[in-house]
Amino acid sequence: MEYQTLNNGLKIPTIGFGVFRVPDKKECEESVYQAIKAGYRLIDTAAAYYNEDAVGAGVKRAIAEGICTREDLLLLKCGFKICKIMKWLNKQLMLLLKKVV
């Protein structure tokens, strides 16, 4: 897993796993668990997705089975409007990086 270092020193995974539009609780829990098992350490979630309890259950299961520790994981959670802004900013950053690289 590749990481990027933010200007405050925090290292975040370059690629994350999102749970937007996964309303089925069992499917969401299993998806999060399998994503962590596959090596994902950044989970993108939000209250607006209405599946935070399932995300938590998947994380708890992975920790209980020793796949990772809580400290290994970054749970990215933001409000819906903030998420839209973040997605737009990420898109703009990717466009800029394509021009630079």
C-alpha positions in Angstrom: 0.0 0.0 0.0 1.4 3.4 -1.0 1.0 6.4 1.4 1.0 10.1 1.0 2.3 12.4 3.7 0.1 15.5 4.4 1.7 18.8 5.4 0.9 18.0 9.1 2.9 14.8 8.9 -0.1 12.4 8.8 0.4 9.6 6.4 -2.7 8.4 4.5 -3.2 5.6 2.1 -3.2 6.6 -1.5 -6.2 4.4 -2.3 -9.2 3.9 -0.1 -12.4 1.8 0.0 -15.7 3.7 -0.2 -19.1 2.5 1.0 -21.3 5.0 -0.8 -24.5 3.3 -2.2 -24.1 0.1 -0.2 -27.4 0.3 1.7 -27.6 -3.4 2.6 -26.1 -3.8 6.0 -24.8 -7.3 5.7 -23.3 -6.6 2.3 -21.7 -3.4 3.6 -20.2 -5.2 6.7 -18.8 -8.0 4.5 -17.5 -5.6 1.9 -15.6 -3.6 4.5 -14.2 -6.7 6.2 -13.1 -8.1 2.8 -11.5 -4.8 1.8 -9.5 -4.6 5.0 -8.5 -8.3 4.6 -7.4 -7.4 1.0 -5.1 -4.6 2.4 -7.2 -1.5 2.3 -6.5 0.8 5.3 -8.5 3.8 4.4 -12.3 3.5 4.6 -14.5 6.4 3.3 -17.8 6.7 5.0 -20.4 9.3 5.9 -23.5 9.7 7.9 -25.4 10.4 4.7 -24.7 6.8 3.5 -26.8 5.4 6.5 -24.5 2.4 6.8 -22.0 3.5 9.5 -23.1 0.7 11.8 -22.3 -1.9 9.2 -18.9 -0.2 8.5 -18.2 -0.3 12.2 -19.1 -4.0 12.4 -16.8 -4.8 9.5 -13.9 -2.9 11.1 -14.6 -4.6 14.5 -14.6 -8.0 12.9 -11.3 -7.4 11.1 -9.7 -6.1 14.3 -11.1 -9.0 16.4 -9.6 -11.5 13.9 -6.2 -9.8 14.1 -6.1 -8.6 10.5 -5.2 -5.1 11.6 -5.4 -2.8 14.6 -7.5 0.3 15.0 -4.3 2.4 14.6 -3.7 0.8 11.2 -7.0 2.2 9.8 -8.0 5.7 8.7 -11.7 6.2 8.7 -12.5 9.1 6.5 -15.9 10.5 7.5 -17.4 13.8 6.3 -20.8 15.4 5.7 -22.5 15.1 2.4 -21.6 18.6 1.1 -18.1 18.2 2.3 -17.8 14.9 0.5 -19.0 16.5 -2.7 -16.3 19.2 -2.3 -13.6 16.7 -1.5 -14.5 14.6 -4.5 -14.4 17.7 -6.7 -11.0 18.7 -5.2 -9.7 15.1 -5.8 -10.9 15.2 -9.4 -9.1 18.5 -9.9 -5.9 17.2 -8.3 -5.9 14.2 -10.5 -6.3 16.4 -13.6 -3.4 18.5 -12.4 -1.2 15.5 -11.7 -1.9 14.2 -15.3 -0.6 17.5 -16.6 2.5 17.5 -14.4 3.5 13.8 -14.9 
